[in-house]
C-alpha cells in the first residue's frame, strides 16, 4: 500500500544533505568560538630589602679641665666707726658708740661686733598743774542756771610746751552756753604740766570732760 500525504517518504537530494552538513558545521564553529571564563594570574613582586648604612655619631670632643681664675684677695678692714646717729622720729642726735668689724687675716672673714640699740625715747603725757586746780571748773552760765539745767561739755585741748592751752576743740556739749564758758576758761586760766620727751618739753593734746550740776552751786 502506498503512503500518501505527510507520511509519504521523501526522497533525499544531495543539495539537502549538503545544507544539513553546513548547518551542523556552523553550529559547531559557533560553540567553539564562545569564550570561556578567563583566569587572571596574580603577579607577585618580590620584596627587596636594602641595607642603608647609618653614619656613627661623631666622637665627643675632649675638653681640657678649666681651672678657676684666681680672685683678688679682699682688702682687710680693721674697723668702721659711726660717731653720731640721728633719731628720725624726734630729730635728736643720739650717740651710738663704735661699730667694730674684725676680719681674719688669712680667710678674709671674721666677727662683727655691733653696739646695743639705743633705748626708745621716754615720753610723759601732759597733766593738770595742781596749783591751778581751782581754775578748772568754768563759771555756771547764767541762762542755764535760771533754767535749772545741768550740762556736760567734752573738749580736746592742745597744750603747748609752756603748759598753756593754745586751742580748744568742741567734741560734745549740752548747749552753746556751756561750750562758750568752757572754751573761755580753758584758754584763759587752765594750766598744765607740759608733756616731755626725754625730759624736753613738747606739745601735747588732752581730752577733758566737764560736768555742770545745779546741785553743786
C-alpha positions as CSV (number, residue, x, y, z in Angstrom):
1,X,0.0,0.0,0.0
2,X,1.5,3.3,-1.0
3,X,1.7,6.2,1.8
4,X,0.3,9.4,0.7
5,X,0.3,12.9,2.1
6,X,2.6,13.9,5.1
7,X,3.8,10.4,5.8
8,X,4.8,9.9,2.2
9,X,8.6,9.1,2.1
10,X,10.5,11.9,0.7
11,X,13.5,11.2,-1.5
12,X,16.6,12.9,-0.1
13,X,18.6,15.0,-2.5
14,X,22.3,15.8,-2.5
15,X,21.7,19.5,-2.0
16,X,19.6,18.9,1.1
17,X,22.4,16.7,2.6
18,X,25.0,19.4,2.0
19,X,22.8,22.0,3.6
20,X,22.4,19.9,6.7
21,X,26.1,19.3,7.0
22,X,26.8,23.0,6.6
23,X,24.3,23.9,9.4
24,X,25.9,21.4,11.7
25,X,29.4,22.7,10.9
26,X,28.3,26.3,11.6
27,X,26.8,25.3,14.9
28,X,30.0,23.5,16.0
29,X,32.1,26.5,15.0
30,X,29.9,28.8,17.0
31,X,30.2,26.6,20.1
32,X,34.0,26.5,19.7
33,X,34.2,30.3,19.3
34,X,32.3,31.0,22.6
35,X,34.9,32.2,25.1
36,X,35.0,30.6,28.5
37,X,35.9,32.3,31.8
38,X,39.3,33.9,31.8
39,X,41.5,33.2,34.8
40,X,43.9,36.1,35.7
41,X,47.1,35.0,37.4
42,X,48.2,37.3,40.2
43,X,51.6,38.7,39.7
44,X,53.6,38.8,42.9
45,X,56.5,41.3,43.0
46,X,59.3,40.1,45.2
47,X,60.2,42.3,48.2
48,X,63.7,43.7,48.0
49,X,65.4,44.7,51.3
50,X,68.3,47.2,51.0
51,X,70.6,47.8,53.9
52,X,71.3,51.6,54.3
53,X,74.4,52.3,56.3
54,X,74.0,54.7,59.3
55,X,76.8,57.1,60.0
56,X,78.0,56.7,63.5
57,X,77.9,59.6,66.0
58,X,81.0,61.8,65.8
59,X,83.3,61.3,68.6
60,X,82.9,63.7,71.6
61,X,85.5,66.4,71.8
62,X,87.7,66.1,74.8
63,X,87.7,69.3,76.8
64,X,90.6,70.2,78.9
65,X,89.6,70.9,82.6
66,X,89.4,74.6,83.2
67,X,91.0,75.9,86.3
68,X,89.2,78.8,88.1
69,X,90.6,82.2,87.7
70,X,92.3,83.3,90.9
71,X,90.3,86.1,92.6
72,X,92.0,89.1,94.1
73,X,92.3,89.0,97.8
74,X,89.8,91.3,99.6
75,X,91.0,94.3,101.3
76,X,91.4,93.9,105.1
77,X,89.3,96.4,107.1
78,X,90.4,97.0,110.7
79,X,87.2,98.7,111.9
80,X,84.4,101.1,110.9
81,X,83.4,103.9,113.3
82,X,80.0,105.5,113.5
83,X,80.2,108.6,115.7
84,X,76.6,110.0,115.7
85,X,73.2,108.5,114.8
86,X,70.2,110.7,114.2
87,X,66.8,109.7,115.5
88,X,64.5,110.3,112.6
89,X,61.4,110.5,114.7
90,X,62.5,113.2,117.1
91,X,65.4,114.8,115.3
92,X,67.6,114.3,118.4
93,X,71.2,113.2,117.9
94,X,72.0,110.1,120.0
95,X,75.5,108.9,120.5
96,X,75.5,105.3,119.2
97,X,79.1,104.2,120.1
98,X,81.5,102.5,117.9
99,X,80.8,99.7,115.3
100,X,83.9,97.5,115.1
101,X,84.3,95.0,112.3
102,X,87.1,92.5,112.6
103,X,88.4,90.4,109.6
104,X,90.7,87.4,109.8
105,X,93.9,87.9,108.0
106,X,94.0,84.6,106.2
107,X,90.4,83.9,105.2
108,X,89.0,87.4,104.9
109,X,86.1,86.7,107.2
110,X,85.5,87.5,110.9
111,X,83.2,88.6,113.6
112,X,81.0,91.7,113.5
113,X,80.6,93.4,116.8
114,X,77.7,95.9,117.0
115,X,76.7,98.1,119.9
116,X,73.3,97.5,121.6
117,X,70.4,99.6,120.1
118,X,69.7,102.8,121.9
119,X,66.6,102.7,124.3
120,X,63.4,104.2,122.9
121,X,62.7,107.9,123.9
122,X,60.8,108.3,127.1
123,X,57.6,110.4,126.8
124,X,55.5,111.7,129.6
125,X,52.0,113.0,128.8
126,X,50.7,116.4,129.9
127,X,48.7,116.7,133.1
128,X,46.9,119.3,135.1
129,X,49.0,121.5,137.3
130,X,47.7,121.0,140.8
131,X,48.5,124.7,141.6
132,X,45.6,125.7,139.3
133,X,43.1,123.0,140.3
134,X,40.6,125.6,141.4
135,X,40.6,127.2,137.9
136,X,39.5,124.0,136.2
137,X,35.7,124.4,136.5
138,X,34.2,127.2,134.4
139,X,31.5,129.5,135.9
140,X,27.9,128.3,135.5
141,X,26.2,130.0,132.6
142,X,23.5,132.4,133.9
143,X,20.9,131.3,131.4
144,X,21.3,127.6,132.3
145,X,21.3,128.4,136.0
146,X,18.0,130.3,135.7
147,X,16.6,127.3,133.7
148,X,17.9,124.9,136.4
149,X,19.5,122.8,133.7
150,X,22.6,120.5,134.1
151,X,25.1,120.1,131.4
152,X,28.1,118.2,130.0
153,X,30.9,119.5,127.9
154,X,33.7,117.4,126.3
155,X,36.6,119.1,124.6
156,X,40.1,118.3,123.3
157,X,42.7,120.9,124.2
158,X,46.1,121.5,122.7
159,X,48.8,122.2,125.3
160,X,52.0,124.0,124.3
161,X,55.5,123.4,125.8
162,X,54.8,126.1,128.3
163,X,51.7,124.3,129.8
164,X,49.2,126.8,128.4
165,X,46.2,125.9,126.2
166,X,46.7,127.0,122.6
167,X,43.5,125.6,121.1
168,X,40.2,124.1,122.2
169,X,38.1,121.7,120.0
170,X,34.5,121.0,120.8
171,X,33.6,117.3,120.9
172,X,30.2,117.4,122.7
173,X,28.2,120.0,124.6
174,X,24.7,120.2,126.1
175,X,24.2,123.7,124.8
176,X,26.2,126.6,123.3
177,X,26.2,128.4,126.7
178,X,28.1,125.5,128.4
179,X,30.5,125.3,125.5
180,X,31.4,129.0,125.4
181,X,32.2,129.3,129.1
182,X,34.4,126.1,128.9
183,X,36.3,127.5,125.9
184,X,37.0,130.8,127.6
185,X,38.0,129.2,130.9
186,X,40.4,126.8,129.1
187,X,42.2,129.4,127.1
188,X,42.5,131.9,130.0
189,X,43.0,130.0,133.2
190,X,43.8,126.3,132.6
191,X,47.5,125.4,133.2
192,X,49.1,122.0,132.7
193,X,52.4,120.4,133.3
194,X,53.7,120.1,129.7
195,X,54.5,116.8,128.1
196,X,58.1,115.9,127.9
197,X,60.2,113.7,125.5
198,X,63.4,112.6,127.2
199,X,63.0,115.4,129.6
200,X,62.4,118.1,126.9
201,X,59.0,119.9,126.9
202,X,56.9,119.2,123.8
203,X,53.4,119.9,122.6
204,X,50.6,117.5,123.5
205,X,46.8,117.2,123.5
206,X,44.3,116.0,126.1
207,X,40.6,115.3,126.2
208,X,38.7,116.8,129.1
209,X,35.1,116.2,130.2
210,X,33.3,118.7,132.5
211,X,30.0,118.3,134.4
212,X,27.7,121.2,135.2
213,X,25.3,120.4,138.0
214,X,22.8,122.8,139.8
215,X,23.3,120.8,143.0
216,X,26.9,121.8,143.2
217,X,26.2,125.5,143.2
